Amino acid sequence: MANSDKRWREIEDSIRQVLFRDWDPIGVGDRSPDEYDGYIQPIYWMLMKSRSEDEIAKYLHKTKTKDIGLFDWFGGRRNRKIAQKLLALDVRGDL
């Protein structure tokens, strides 16, 4: 159990880092470390199940425009690059 908790925290942190470093639609940087935590689990499940760059990019776009309420000026290309970074993360393992 302890190993699975540790592994989940590692996965969670790796997704969080991509969201802060590369996505960060409201520009909080690392000043608000849990700002995007609500988006980590849905992204994790996409990474585990479909592994679809398109699905992840659409999720990031929808989250920014519908949930957060911001215009996504460079959404398409930028969201795809972020999706690629998320897909490159090692999220598999014993949980």
Steps between C-alpha positions, in 0.01 A plus 500: 500500500776744590672439166179567309444824694855608425463406134170693472665809654783474244253472211285780639805724537624430148161595351480805730843619381393488133181689582692773686804522276337463160125563525433744791211691339452740792871564552538388860831325442587307812359763738181297543616137500154342502327732250473238224473187716138446395620434145765243589279194543304545173831542315641195676205287382544625142868408519415154632210421268482667161849654483348733241685823430182641348288415806749658740539813285121539481473453877758775561316731258159430657637546849657833414203638308196349673612425855746786553331738256799624303545539126746248358696708248758240405311196625528248220873478447594584857258250653634229270856571615388481862311178426819355351692590817231337713507188281876480547461469879540161664160449663495124494598287792363346811235712662 
